[in-house]
């Protein structure tokens, strides 16, 4: 998906924006509820929340949990 001038350079930009949105949601949950509360809200392990927050990477399980939270 290439465009010229103003617009999306390639499809990676859209993927990056989506990743940033999910990471922002995760960070907000952690800020409001701590690791344990965020893990409880997402129905995943607390260590998974901590690892994703620390590394900035989302596992498949974490991504699915955050997508459920967005719905």
Secondary structure, DSSP 8 states (H G I E B T S, - for coil): ---SSSS-SSHHHHHHHHHHHHHHHHHHHHHHHHHHHHHHHHTS-HHHHHHHHHH----HHHHHHHHHHH-
